[in-house]
Amino acid sequence: MSKISISKKTAWSLILKINTKISCNNNLVNINEDISGHKINIIFNKSNNHIENSNLRDDHEVNDLLKIFLPIVCSSKKTQFIAHIAQSLDGFIATNSGESKYISSKENLDHIHRLRAISDIIIVGANTFREDKPKLTTRLVEGNNPKIYVFDPKKILKSNQTSNIKVISDKDIMRNKFKKYKTIYIEGGGRTISYFMEKNILDRIHVCLCPIMLGGGRPSFIENKNISINNLKSYDPKHYQMGNDVLFDLKVR
Ligand SMILES: NC(=O)c1ccc[n+]([C@@H]2O[C@H](COP(=O)([O-])OP(=O)(O)OC[C@H]3O[C@@H](n4cnc5c(N)ncnc54)[C@H](OP(=O)(O)O)[C@@H]3O)[C@@H](O)[C@H]2O)c1
């Protein structure tokens, strides 16, 4: 097979196409697509998340993009929950007053926008929605904006703050309100992600480790009081460089 070079932009268009159009029923996913004049052939093995064969020339950035996103867009799960959180080396996602823009790199911001673009729904916590006023769009990359849901079990938001978005509580999650959607992306904050972790709902979490120390602030994960050192779950993460940050990709379920 003669090898071709593609740009990261073309690789991203391929991932978007797989997400919406390509059937991923078998363990070996055969990808044969014509994107921007490039005939791309990839065989992706879902059982071990490995690219078995491809006609792409080795390119670090393109490889990382495919390795991060193929397991997500080719997932056989009818509904999958993915979370992302960016934290300092000492485990905080924001200062005590709630400032977090932007603790991670430009490369990680692009990654966040890509996660939005492959998702049907994005969920953020009520504190994040109220304090950050995030736009939650895909403006940095190609792809559609997901529907926005705010997780507000304590009803801290006022109705005039939520006119354009849907507000959900822990009861909606437990009622499995989202089973008609393929990919649900939880973008923080820490309390919301910890809720989904604790209820064993998350399938995958991306933890972005940023080379800064906050010395205190909002924690990325809320303390689990029942944890025992002899019972710790150990993960087998993949990791990827994003600017000066390192992204840990953890399959948790
Ligand atoms: N670095 C990043 O990647 C990143 C991403 C997003 C946001 N942020 C930052 O994160 C901060 C906000 O995060 P956060 O952890 O404070 O809040 P959050 O996750 O944005 O909001 C969670 C909301 O749900 C409630 N809640 C959570 N679990 C609950 C449960 N089991 N039962 C009942 N209510 C529950 C919380 O109430 P209580 O607060 O009363 O518990 C709160 O109202 C902001 O400063 C934002 O800038 C950082």
The ligand as a Tripos MOL2 file, in Angstrom:
@<TRIPOS>MOLECULE
LIG
   48    52     1     0     0
SMALL
NO_CHARGES

@<TRIPOS>ATOM
      1 N1        -10.3360   23.1380   34.7380 N.am      1 LIG1
      2 C1        -11.3950   22.6390   34.1530 C.2       1 LIG1
      3 O1        -11.3120   21.7230   33.3150 O.2       1 LIG1
      4 C2        -12.7510   23.1550   34.5090 C.ar      1 LIG1
      5 C3        -13.8610   22.7340   33.7680 C.ar      1 LIG1
      6 C4        -15.1040   23.1910   34.1320 C.ar      1 LIG1
      7 C5        -15.2160   24.0560   35.2290 C.ar      1 LIG1
      8 N2        -14.1230   24.4430   35.9070 N.ar      1 LIG1
      9 C6        -14.2360   25.2980   37.1230 C.3       1 LIG1
     10 O2        -14.8950   24.5020   38.0870 O.3       1 LIG1
     11 C7        -15.5530   25.3740   39.0310 C.3       1 LIG1
     12 C8        -16.9370   24.8160   39.3100 C.3       1 LIG1
     13 O3        -16.8310   23.4570   39.6650 O.3       1 LIG1
     14 P1        -17.5890   22.8850   40.9280 P.3       1 LIG1
     15 O4        -17.0220   21.5470   41.2050 O.co2     1 LIG1
     16 O5        -17.5210   23.9200   42.0180 O.co2     1 LIG1
     17 O6        -19.1290   22.8040   40.5030 O.3       1 LIG1
     18 P2        -19.9180   22.2580   39.1970 P.3       1 LIG1
     19 O7        -19.5390   20.8610   38.9620 O.co2     1 LIG1
     20 O8        -19.7730   23.2460   38.0970 O.co2     1 LIG1
     21 O9        -21.4320   22.3600   39.7020 O.3       1 LIG1
     22 C9        -21.9900   21.2850   40.3800 C.3       1 LIG1
     23 C10       -23.3850   21.6110   40.8720 C.3       1 LIG1
     24 O10       -24.0780   20.4030   41.1480 O.3       1 LIG1
     25 C11       -24.2590   20.2620   42.5520 C.3       1 LIG1
     26 N3        -23.9980   18.8480   42.8680 N.ar      1 LIG1
     27 C12       -22.9520   18.1140   42.4630 C.ar      1 LIG1
     28 N4        -23.0750   16.8410   42.8900 N.ar      1 LIG1
     29 C13       -24.2190   16.7890   43.5920 C.ar      1 LIG1
     30 C14       -24.8800   15.7590   44.2770 C.ar      1 LIG1
     31 N5        -24.3660   14.5240   44.3540 N.pl3     1 LIG1
     32 N6        -26.0360   16.0450   44.8910 N.ar      1 LIG1
     33 C15       -26.5300   17.2660   44.8550 C.ar      1 LIG1
     34 N7        -25.9360   18.3030   44.2180 N.ar      1 LIG1
     35 C16       -24.7950   18.0600   43.5870 C.ar      1 LIG1
     36 C17       -23.2920   21.2410   43.1820 C.3       1 LIG1
     37 O11       -23.7580   21.6700   44.4130 O.3       1 LIG1
     38 P3        -22.6630   22.0270   45.5610 P.3       1 LIG1
     39 O12       -21.6890   23.0000   44.9820 O.co2     1 LIG1
     40 O13       -23.4900   22.6140   46.6590 O.co2     1 LIG1
     41 O14       -22.0500   20.7290   45.9220 O.co2     1 LIG1
     42 C18       -23.3330   22.3660   42.1620 C.3       1 LIG1
     43 O15       -24.4920   23.1390   42.2650 O.3       1 LIG1
     44 C19       -15.6080   26.7400   38.3700 C.3       1 LIG1
     45 O16       -14.6870   27.5480   39.0600 O.3       1 LIG1
     46 C20       -15.1020   26.5090   36.9520 C.3       1 LIG1
     47 O17       -14.3530   27.6040   36.5000 O.3       1 LIG1
     48 C21       -12.8970   24.0110   35.5800 C.ar      1 LIG1
@<TRIPOS>BOND
     1     1     2 1
     2     2     3 2
     3     2     4 1
     4     4     5 ar
     5     4    48 ar
     6     5     6 ar
     7     6     7 ar
     8     7     8 ar
     9     8     9 1
    10     8    48 ar
    11     9    10 1
    12     9    46 1
    13    10    11 1
    14    11    12 1
    15    11    44 1
    16    12    13 1
    17    13    14 1
    18    14    15 2
    19    14    16 1
    20    14    17 1
    21    17    18 1
    22    18    19 2
    23    18    20 1
    24    18    21 1
    25    21    22 1
    26    22    23 1
    27    23    24 1
    28    23    42 1
    29    24    25 1
    30    25    26 1
    31    25    36 1
    32    26    27 ar
    33    26    35 ar
    34    27    28 ar
    35    28    29 ar
    36    29    30 ar
    37    29    35 ar
    38    30    31 1
    39    30    32 ar
    40    32    33 ar
    41    33    34 ar
    42    34    35 ar
    43    36    37 1
    44    36    42 1
    45    37    38 1
    46    38    39 2
    47    38    40 1
    48    38    41 1
    49    42    43 1
    50    44    45 1
    51    44    46 1
    52    46    47 1
@<TRIPOS>SUBSTRUCTURE
     1 LIG1         1 GROUP 0 **** ****
